[in-house]
Amino acid sequence: MTMTKQKNRRMILGALFVNAFCCGGVYAWSVFSGSLAEYRNWDYGQVTLAYSLMSLMLSFFGIAGGKILDRFGPKKLMLAASVMWGGGWFLTGCVGQLWQLYLVFGIMAAVGSGLAYNPSITTAVRWYPDKKGFASGLITGATGLSSLVVAPVANMLLERYNVSVAFRIVGAAFLLLMFCASLLTDTPEPGWVPGGCEAGGKASNAGAANDLTWKEMFGDRRFYLIWLAFLGGCVSGLMLIGHASTIGKEVAGISSGEAALLVGIMAVANFLGRMLMGGLSDKIGRYQTILISLAASTVGMVVLSRAKGFFIFVTALILLCVCFGGVLSVFPNIVSENFGLKNMGINYGIVFTAYGIAALIGPMTASAVKDASGSYNMAFIIAGVFAAAAFILVYVIYCMSKKNKEIPGMD
């Protein structure tokens, strides 16, 4: 591999980082949602449904994104995604009816995120077959880091302008950044490996021996276990993201201004989790890393259900965000090492639908429990049960791979 090629993959990774960073703006949704509900005189639960719908739909559009990526490459795909994602946010600032909110944010923006997020991870892993954990950790980390920037910017915009203008400004920025970054994206040629890795070596062959199509994947019982485990692992993180501000106000008594800071703390923890867990999985193994994340998530949700005061609340929150970041950064590589890199775009897109279901279960469970009991405590327990169930499923998959010697690097 030439030095130019080496620089190109770094530049492409940087462009993919920018795209994922913009997609991560959705994690600052809780900063916008309260102001949007108040500005339009809508019920908060109705506005929360837009976030849940967007999270659900983006997971299904991720399948289409994976298919398009495998056929046409990332550049055209990302350019279309930039228009849909940035345009969806911009038009959210123009809506006056709930059905319009669900259309432009819940569906249009979801198309943009679905076309950009999973294909960004897949393309990064294809460029870095020698450092898959690092690559997926960096790209998924970009989405977690985004709210650290977007949340305070949004708070500043909301103090200066109304929420309608704030949405338009943020949407225009997303569109411009993603469009420019998309022009730099590309995909490696089939069989390409980086310098220092021999063709046919470990980097190129991880999962290559069992490149399953999506139809073949459906016939493999590992797919169903991985899908259910991914769902269970995402519930707690998505519950917290969807209700971060209101949970903080109830449990820790924080102010509205401190809520934006809370989102920033979550963003840092999420970013660190994705980067550290992704890198750790390259060293100790994918399954070992996921098992650590899920065990800690289970404990964290139990602690959160009993948290009294700011310090315990923030400590539990940081732990949970780190673990959620680990789940999102390592699962793409579990998919590639079980079903191969060749069809990873569509295969991971299908597995990612579990994220969409979790995006409904997590926030909506929290809302229902809060409305019924006046507290989030039982919702935290339910999320802890999901994490514990995911731990058991991942352990089963791990034992299967050890027994059958099907997964490279598990000996």
ChimeraX attribute file (.defattr): number of C-alpha atoms within 10 A of each C-alpha:
attribute: neighborCount
match mode: 1-to-1
recipient: residues
	/A:1	11
	/A:2	9
	/A:3	8
	/A:4	9
	/A:5	13
	/A:6	13
	/A:7	11
	/A:8	16
	/A:9	20
	/A:10	15
	/A:11	16
	/A:12	22
	/A:13	25
	/A:14	18
	/A:15	24
	/A:16	29
	/A:17	25
	/A:18	24
	/A:19	29
	/A:20	28
	/A:21	26
	/A:22	28
	/A:23	29
	/A:24	24
	/A:25	23
	/A:26	25
	/A:27	25
	/A:28	27
	/A:29	22
	/A:30	23
	/A:31	25
	/A:32	19
	/A:33	22
	/A:34	20
	/A:35	16
	/A:36	21
	/A:37	17
	/A:38	12
	/A:39	12
	/A:40	15
	/A:41	9
	/A:42	14
	/A:43	12
	/A:44	15
	/A:45	16
	/A:46	14
	/A:47	19
	/A:48	20
	/A:49	18
	/A:50	21
	/A:51	25
	/A:52	24
	/A:53	20
	/A:54	26
	/A:55	27
	/A:56	24
	/A:57	24
	/A:58	31
	/A:59	29
	/A:60	23
	/A:61	24
	/A:62	30
	/A:63	24
	/A:64	20
	/A:65	30
	/A:66	29
	/A:67	20
	/A:68	18
	/A:69	27
	/A:70	19
	/A:71	10
	/A:72	11
	/A:73	18
	/A:74	26
	/A:75	18
	/A:76	15
	/A:77	20
	/A:78	29
	/A:79	21
	/A:80	17
	/A:81	29
	/A:82	30
	/A:83	21
	/A:84	26
	/A:85	29
	/A:86	29
	/A:87	22
	/A:88	29
	/A:89	27
	/A:90	26
	/A:91	21
	/A:92	26
	/A:93	22
	/A:94	16
	/A:95	17
	/A:96	11
	/A:97	10
	/A:98	13
	/A:99	12
	/A:100	15
	/A:101	24
	/A:102	22
	/A:103	19
	/A:104	25
	/A:105	27
	/A:106	24
	/A:107	24
	/A:108	26
	/A:109	32
	/A:110	29
	/A:111	28
	/A:112	27
	/A:113	33
	/A:114	30
	/A:115	33
	/A:116	33
	/A:117	29
	/A:118	29
	/A:119	32
	/A:120	30
	/A:121	27
	/A:122	31
	/A:123	27
	/A:124	31
	/A:125	25
	/A:126	25
	/A:127	24
	/A:128	23
	/A:129	21
	/A:130	22
	/A:131	18
	/A:132	27
	/A:133	29
	/A:134	26
	/A:135	28
	/A:136	28
	/A:137	32
	/A:138	28
	/A:139	32
	/A:140	32
	/A:141	31
	/A:142	26
	/A:143	27
	/A:144	34
	/A:145	28
	/A:146	24
	/A:147	31
	/A:148	25
	/A:149	15
	/A:150	24
	/A:151	26
	/A:152	18
	/A:153	16
	/A:154	23
	/A:155	21
	/A:156	12
	/A:157	17
	/A:158	18
	/A:159	11
	/A:160	11
	/A:161	12
	/A:162	14
	/A:163	26
	/A:164	21
	/A:165	17
	/A:166	23
	/A:167	24
	/A:168	20
	/A:169	17
	/A:170	21
	/A:171	26
	/A:172	18
	/A:173	16
	/A:174	25
	/A:175	23
	/A:176	13
	/A:177	17
	/A:178	28
	/A:179	21
	/A:180	16
	/A:181	21
	/A:182	24
	/A:183	15
	/A:184	16
	/A:185	25
	/A:186	21
	/A:187	19
	/A:188	15
	/A:189	9
	/A:190	8
	/A:191	12
	/A:192	19
	/A:193	23
	/A:194	18
	/A:195	13
	/A:196	10
	/A:197	15
	/A:198	12
	/A:199	14
	/A:200	13
	/A:201	12
	/A:202	16
	/A:203	20
	/A:204	20
	/A:205	19
	/A:206	24
	/A:207	24
	/A:208	20
	/A:209	15
	/A:210	17
	/A:211	19
	/A:212	22
	/A:213	15
	/A:214	19
	/A:215	9
	/A:216	11
	/A:217	17
	/A:218	14
	/A:219	11
	/A:220	14
	/A:221	10
	/A:222	19
	/A:223	21
	/A:224	15
	/A:225	17
	/A:226	22
	/A:227	22
	/A:228	19
	/A:229	26
	/A:230	25
	/A:231	25
	/A:232	27
	/A:233	34
	/A:234	29
	/A:235	29
	/A:236	33
	/A:237	25
	/A:238	25
	/A:239	24
	/A:240	23
	/A:241	22
	/A:242	26
	/A:243	21
	/A:244	22
	/A:245	25
	/A:246	19
	/A:247	22
	/A:248	23
	/A:249	15
	/A:250	14
	/A:251	21
	/A:252	17
	/A:253	15
	/A:254	18
	/A:255	13
	/A:256	16
	/A:257	12
	/A:258	14
	/A:259	22
	/A:260	24
	/A:261	18
	/A:262	20
	/A:263	26
	/A:264	23
	/A:265	19
	/A:266	27
	/A:267	30
	/A:268	20
	/A:269	24
	/A:270	31
	/A:271	30
	/A:272	23
	/A:273	29
	/A:274	34
	/A:275	27
	/A:276	20
	/A:277	29
	/A:278	33
	/A:279	25
	/A:280	19
	/A:281	23
	/A:282	18
	/A:283	12
	/A:284	12
	/A:285	17
	/A:286	27
	/A:287	21
	/A:288	15
	/A:289	21
	/A:290	28
	/A:291	22
	/A:292	15
	/A:293	25
	/A:294	29
	/A:295	17
	/A:296	21
	/A:297	31
	/A:298	26
	/A:299	17
	/A:300	26
	/A:301	26
	/A:302	19
	/A:303	20
	/A:304	22
	/A:305	20
	/A:306	14
	/A:307	18
	/A:308	14
	/A:309	14
	/A:310	14
	/A:311	11
	/A:312	16
	/A:313	20
	/A:314	19
	/A:315	14
	/A:316	20
	/A:317	25
	/A:318	22
	/A:319	20
	/A:320	28
	/A:321	30
	/A:322	27
	/A:323	33
	/A:324	29
	/A:325	29
	/A:326	34
	/A:327	27
	/A:328	26
	/A:329	33
	/A:330	29
	/A:331	25
	/A:332	27
	/A:333	29
	/A:334	20
	/A:335	20
	/A:336	26
	/A:337	23
	/A:338	25
	/A:339	28
	/A:340	21
	/A:341	27
	/A:342	20
	/A:343	19
	/A:344	32
	/A:345	28
	/A:346	24
	/A:347	27
	/A:348	28
	/A:349	28
	/A:350	23
	/A:351	24
	/A:352	27
	/A:353	23
	/A:354	23
	/A:355	27
	/A:356	23
	/A:357	21
	/A:358	27
	/A:359	29
	/A:360	20
	/A:361	21
	/A:362	27
	/A:363	25
	/A:364	20
	/A:365	20
	/A:366	25
	/A:367	21
	/A:368	15
	/A:369	16
	/A:370	16
	/A:371	12
	/A:372	10
	/A:373	10
	/A:374	11
	/A:375	18
	/A:376	23
	/A:377	21
	/A:378	16
	/A:379	23
	/A:380	27
	/A:381	21
	/A:382	20
	/A:383	29
	/A:384	28
	/A:385	19
	/A:386	24
	/A:387	29
	/A:388	21
	/A:389	19
	/A:390	27
	/A:391	25
	/A:392	16
	/A:393	22
	/A:394	23
	/A:395	17
	/A:396	15
	/A:397	18
	/A:398	17
	/A:399	13
	/A:400	14
	/A:401	18
	/A:402	15
	/A:403	12
	/A:404	8
	/A:405	12
	/A:406	16
	/A:407	21
	/A:408	16
	/A:409	15
	/A:410	14
	/A:411	9
